[in-house]
Amino acid sequence: MPFTRISLLEGRSPDYLKAISDSFHQAMVDSFNVPPTDKFQAFHQHRANELIIDPTYFSKGRSADCVIFTITIGKPRDTATKQAFYRRAVELLGKSPGIRPEDIMIVISTSTREDWSFSNGDIQMLEPA
């Protein structure tokens, strides 16, 4: 049930955005045990003056191609699982669409089951399947 906000500079093609979406979700499937159909993402494209990212903070040099992934998850993961996920995401995003590792920033926040309503004002995660 993760929800991912993907922030980057404007002007990317639909194919580029799809490649980001697919690669990032595959990393979640591979490392976080997320079902393939559990894909919820929102892209936020910003003008250059609307996305302020220090190029060197905990990095050897970010470029203007930096992409920030902000994930809200329901089930907490341990540190080893998160590290495996970060590395898998960087690997897959490097292959397609070709994002440099220095340009990938990931932030994870945890929520509880009652913090999610997928539709109809219901709390589906608390209700019996």
C-alpha positions as CSV (number, residue, x, y, z in Angstrom):
1,M,0.0,0.0,0.0
2,P,2.8,2.5,-0.5
3,F,2.1,5.8,-2.1
4,T,4.9,7.6,-3.9
5,R,5.3,11.2,-4.8
6,I,7.9,11.7,-7.5
7,S,9.3,15.2,-7.8
8,L,11.5,16.4,-10.7
9,L,12.1,19.3,-13.0
10,E,9.4,19.8,-15.7
11,G,9.8,18.9,-19.3
12,R,10.2,15.1,-19.2
13,S,8.6,13.0,-21.9
14,P,5.8,10.6,-21.1
15,D,8.1,7.7,-21.9
16,Y,10.7,9.0,-19.4
17,L,8.1,9.3,-16.7
18,K,6.8,5.8,-17.4
19,A,10.3,4.4,-17.2
20,I,10.7,6.1,-13.8
21,S,7.3,4.7,-12.7
22,D,8.0,1.2,-13.8
23,S,11.6,0.9,-12.5
24,F,10.7,2.4,-9.1
25,H,7.7,0.2,-8.7
26,Q,9.7,-2.9,-9.7
27,A,12.2,-2.1,-7.0
28,M,9.3,-2.0,-4.5
29,V,8.0,-5.3,-5.7
30,D,11.5,-6.9,-5.6
31,S,12.7,-5.5,-2.2
32,F,9.6,-4.5,-0.2
33,N,7.3,-7.4,-1.1
34,V,4.8,-5.1,-2.6
35,P,2.2,-6.8,-4.9
36,P,2.6,-5.8,-8.6
37,T,-0.9,-4.3,-8.7
38,D,-0.2,-2.1,-5.6
39,K,1.0,0.9,-7.6
40,F,0.1,4.4,-6.5
41,Q,2.3,7.2,-7.7
42,A,1.9,11.0,-8.3
43,F,4.4,12.9,-10.4
44,H,5.1,16.5,-9.6
45,Q,7.0,18.4,-12.2
46,H,8.5,21.7,-11.1
47,R,10.0,24.8,-12.7
48,A,13.7,25.2,-12.0
49,N,13.1,27.8,-9.3
50,E,10.5,25.6,-7.5
51,L,12.8,22.6,-6.8
52,I,15.6,23.7,-4.5
53,I,18.1,20.9,-3.9
54,D,21.6,21.4,-2.5
55,P,24.0,19.7,-5.0
56,T,26.5,18.4,-2.4
57,Y,24.6,17.7,0.8
58,F,25.4,14.0,1.5
59,S,26.2,13.6,-2.2
60,K,29.2,13.8,-4.5
61,G,27.3,16.0,-6.8
62,R,23.7,16.1,-7.8
63,S,22.7,17.5,-11.2
64,A,19.5,19.3,-12.3
65,D,18.2,15.8,-13.2
66,C,17.7,15.0,-9.5
67,V,14.5,13.0,-8.8
68,I,13.0,12.9,-5.3
69,F,10.9,9.9,-4.3
70,T,8.8,10.5,-1.2
71,I,7.1,7.3,-0.1
72,T,4.4,6.8,2.5
73,I,4.3,3.1,3.6
74,G,2.0,1.3,6.0
75,K,4.1,-1.6,7.1
76,P,7.5,-0.7,8.6
77,R,10.6,-2.2,7.1
78,D,13.9,-2.9,8.9
79,T,17.1,-1.1,8.0
80,A,18.5,-4.0,5.9
81,T,15.3,-4.2,3.8
82,K,15.3,-0.4,3.2
83,Q,19.0,-0.5,2.2
84,A,18.3,-3.3,-0.2
85,F,15.4,-1.3,-1.6
86,Y,17.5,1.9,-2.0
87,R,20.2,-0.1,-3.9
88,R,17.7,-1.9,-6.1
89,A,15.9,1.4,-7.0
90,V,19.2,3.0,-7.9
91,E,20.1,0.0,-10.0
92,L,16.8,-0.1,-11.9
93,L,16.5,3.6,-12.4
94,G,20.1,3.7,-13.7
95,K,19.1,1.1,-16.4
96,S,15.8,2.8,-17.3
97,P,15.5,5.7,-17.8
98,G,19.2,6.2,-17.1
99,I,19.2,8.3,-13.9
100,R,22.6,8.7,-12.2
101,P,22.8,7.3,-8.6
102,E,23.8,10.8,-7.3
103,D,20.5,12.1,-8.7
104,I,18.2,9.8,-6.8
105,M,16.9,10.8,-3.4
106,I,14.4,8.6,-1.5
107,V,12.5,9.5,1.7
108,I,10.3,7.0,3.5
109,S,7.5,7.8,6.0
110,T,5.5,5.2,7.8
111,S,1.7,5.3,8.5
112,T,-0.8,3.0,10.1
113,R,-3.6,0.9,8.5
114,E,-6.3,3.3,9.7
115,D,-4.5,6.2,7.9
116,W,-5.6,4.9,4.5
117,S,-8.9,5.1,2.7
118,F,-8.7,3.8,-0.9
119,S,-12.3,4.8,-1.8
120,N,-15.8,5.3,-0.5
121,G,-14.7,6.7,2.8
122,D,-13.9,3.2,4.1
123,I,-10.8,2.0,5.9
124,Q,-10.2,-1.1,3.7
125,M,-7.0,-2.2,5.5
126,L,-9.0,-2.8,8.8
127,E,-11.9,-4.6,7.2
128,P,-11.9,-8.4,6.6
129,A,-11.1,-9.3,3.0
